[in-house]
Amino acid sequence: TIHAAAAATHPWTIVDRHVRRARPTTRGHINRRLPATKMRSLAFAAAALLVSCFIYQKSGASSRPQQLVSGTVDPVAPASDPPRNVYGDPLRNCSKPGMAMTGFQRTGQCVVQNVDKGSHHICIDLSSTGVNFCVATGQTDPLTKESWCDEPSACGDGGLCPIKDWCVCQWAFSGYVKAEGCSAIQSIDCEATNLEALKAYRAQSKLSGADVKYKIALDCIKTRCTNSSLAPT
């Protein structure tokens, strides 16, 4: 039971764990309500909060690193226009005549695509690796254990050509050189390697607690592509 004075002072009370409206103590009591201007302000604030959350989720989905099927997180950098190589010059084709067409969209270039979760930016000669690149990075058929690195793929003319110079993923490249060493890849085509890989490795290697593989990958590119000639980022 609540006293009449308390009911008049606090029209909202808690009784038996339920919020109830206290009865007016006098016949002429007027129920307390928030002013209309206050209600409109609260409504606008709630709407603004919902909009800001929606914008944050949309922007976060495009800016945060993408989660790969293998469980690794690959830093995805925004695209440069036009695409540039690690020297800051126009990006050259990774695929050469007689080779299978590489690139995320099989254009022959290691270009950036927003939907490319693997960031296929680094052009290497897959036939020059000391240990099979696909096997070392876990990119084999789970049933047959066969490697796509050894299979022919589409050429530019529509036929089939051997896979040789290929745009590999940033996560795969960094994992490979960490496990096998930079010298295990005999040929890296720096003029066909996208500048975005260099940007991503530089940024990732500076983060506290980052996997050492990103620094190893960065040092590998610096060594093989002549550090003094690399484009600033």
C-alpha positions in Angstrom: 0.0 0.0 0.0 1.3 3.4 -0.9 0.5 6.6 0.9 -1.6 9.2 -0.8 1.2 11.8 -0.5 3.7 9.5 -2.2 1.2 8.6 -4.9 0.6 12.3 -5.6 4.4 13.0 -5.7 5.4 9.8 -7.7 2.6 8.8 -10.1 4.6 5.9 -11.4 5.3 3.3 -8.7 6.4 -0.3 -8.5 4.0 -2.6 -6.8 4.5 -6.4 -6.7 7.4 -6.0 -9.2 5.1 -4.6 -11.9 5.0 -1.0 -13.0 1.6 0.5 -12.3 0.0 3.9 -12.4 -0.8 5.3 -9.0 -4.3 6.4 -8.6 -4.9 10.1 -8.2 -5.5 11.2 -4.7 -7.9 13.9 -5.6 -10.7 14.1 -8.2 -9.0 17.1 -9.8 -5.6 15.4 -10.2 -4.1 15.7 -13.6 -2.0 12.8 -14.9 1.6 13.8 -15.4 2.8 13.5 -19.0 5.9 14.5 -20.8 5.5 17.7 -22.8 4.9 17.2 -26.5 8.2 18.9 -27.4 10.1 16.5 -25.1 8.4 13.5 -26.7 9.4 14.7 -30.1 13.0 15.2 -29.0 13.1 11.7 -27.7 11.7 10.3 -30.9 14.2 12.2 -33.0 17.1 11.0 -30.8 15.9 7.4 -31.1 15.6 7.7 -34.9 19.1 9.2 -35.1 20.6 6.4 -33.0 19.1 3.8 -35.3 20.4 5.5 -38.4 23.9 5.9 -36.9 24.0 2.1 -36.0 22.9 1.2 -39.5 25.6 3.4 -41.1 28.2 2.0 -38.8 27.3 -1.6 -39.7 27.3 -0.8 -43.4 30.7 0.9 -43.2 32.2 -1.7 -40.9 31.2 -4.5 -43.3 33.2 -2.9 -46.1 36.2 -1.7 -44.0 37.1 -4.5 -41.7 39.3 -7.4 -42.8 37.5 -10.2 -44.5 37.3 -13.6 -42.8 38.6 -16.4 -45.1 37.4 -19.9 -45.4 40.7 -21.1 -44.0 40.2 -19.1 -40.9 42.9 -16.5 -41.6 42.2 -12.8 -41.7 43.5 -10.9 -44.7 43.9 -7.1 -44.6 42.0 -5.7 -47.6 43.2 -2.3 -48.7 41.1 0.1 -50.8 41.7 0.1 -54.5 43.9 2.6 -56.3 42.7 3.9 -59.6 44.3 3.1 -62.0 46.0 0.0 -60.6 49.7 0.5 -59.7 52.5 -2.0 -59.0 54.9 -1.9 -56.1 57.0 0.7 -57.8 54.0 3.1 -58.3 54.0 2.5 -62.1 51.0 1.1 -64.1 50.4 -2.5 -63.2 51.5 -5.0 -65.8 49.9 -8.3 -66.7 50.9 -11.2 -64.6 49.8 -13.8 -67.2 52.0 -14.0 -70.2 51.3 -15.5 -73.7 50.9 -19.3 -73.4 49.9 -19.1 -69.7 46.6 -19.5 -68.0 44.7 -16.3 -67.3 45.0 -15.3 -63.7 43.5 -12.5 -61.5 40.3 -12.6 -59.5 38.3 -12.0 -62.7 40.8 -13.8 -65.0 41.9 -10.7 -66.8 45.6 -11.5 -66.5 46.2 -8.7 -63.9 46.4 -8.8 -60.1 43.7 -6.2 -59.7 41.7 -5.2 -56.7 38.1 -6.2 -56.4 35.8 -5.3 -53.4 34.4 -8.8 -53.4 37.8 -10.4 -53.6 38.2 -11.8 -50.0 41.6 -13.3 -50.7 43.2 -10.1 -52.2 44.9 -11.8 -55.2 47.6 -9.1 -55.5 51.0 -10.8 -55.7 52.3 -12.2 -59.0 54.7 -15.2 -58.6 55.9 -18.0 -60.8 54.1 -21.0 -59.2 56.5 -23.4 -61.0 59.4 -21.8 -59.2 58.4 -22.6 -55.7 60.5 -25.1 -53.8 57.5 -26.6 -52.1 54.2 -26.9 -54.0 52.4 -23.6 -53.2 48.9 -25.0 -53.0 50.0 -27.9 -50.8 52.0 -25.6 -48.4 49.0 -23.2 -48.1 46.3 -25.9 -47.7 44.7 -25.3 -51.1 44.1 -28.9 -52.1 41.0 -30.9 -52.7 40.0 -32.4 -49.3 39.1 -35.8 -50.8 41.6 -36.3 -53.6 44.4 -34.1 -52.1 45.0 -32.8 -55.7 46.4 -29.3 -56.2 44.9 -26.8 -58.5 48.4 -25.4 -59.0 49.2 -28.4 -61.2 46.0 -28.3 -63.3 45.7 -26.4 -66.6 43.3 -23.5 -66.7 41.6 -21.2 -69.3 43.8 -19.2 -71.7 42.9 -15.9 -73.1 41.9 -17.5 -76.4 39.5 -19.9 -74.7 41.7 -23.0 -74.6 43.6 -24.5 -71.7 47.1 -23.5 -70.7 49.4 -24.4 -67.8 49.3 -22.3 -64.7 52.6 -20.5 -64.3 52.7 -16.8 -63.4 49.7 -16.4 -61.0 48.2 -13.8 -58.7 48.2 -15.4 -55.3 46.4 -14.2 -52.2 48.1 -12.0 -49.7 47.3 -14.4 -46.8 48.7 -17.4 -48.8 51.9 -15.5 -49.8 52.6 -14.4 -46.3 51.9 -17.9 -44.9 54.1 -19.5 -47.5 57.1 -17.3 -47.0 56.7 -17.6 -43.2 56.8 -21.5 -43.4 59.2 -22.0 -46.3 61.2 -18.8 -46.5 61.3 -16.1 -49.1 64.0 -18.0 -51.1 61.5 -20.8 -51.7 59.8 -18.5 -54.3 62.4 -18.1 -57.0 60.5 -15.6 -59.1 58.3 -12.7 -58.1 57.1 -10.4 -60.8 57.3 -7.0 -59.0 55.9 -5.0 -62.0 52.8 -7.2 -62.0 52.4 -7.2 -58.1 49.7 -4.8 -57.0 50.7 -1.9 -54.8 47.8 -2.7 -52.5 49.7 -5.7 -51.2 52.6 -3.5 -50.2 50.2 -1.1 -48.5 48.4 -3.9 -46.6 51.6 -5.6 -45.4 53.1 -2.3 -44.2 49.9 -1.4 -42.3 49.5 -4.9 -40.8 53.1 -5.3 -39.7 52.8 -2.1 -37.6 49.9 -3.3 -35.6 50.5 -4.4 -32.0 50.3 -8.2 -31.7 50.1 -8.8 -35.5 51.2 -12.1 -36.9 54.9 -12.0 -37.8 54.1 -13.4 -41.2 53.0 -10.0 -42.5 56.4 -8.5 -41.6 58.1 -11.5 -43.2 56.1 -11.0 -46.4 56.8 -7.3 -46.4 60.6 -7.9 -46.0 60.4 -10.5 -48.8 58.9 -8.0 -51.2 61.4 -5.4 -50.2 64.3 -7.7 -50.8 63.1 -9.1 -54.1 61.7 -5.9 -55.5 64.6 -3.6 -54.4 63.4 -1.6 -51.4 64.9 1.7 -52.6 62.7 1.6 -55.7 59.4 0.8 -53.9 56.6 3.3 -54.0 55.8 5.1 -50.7 52.5 4.4 -49.0 
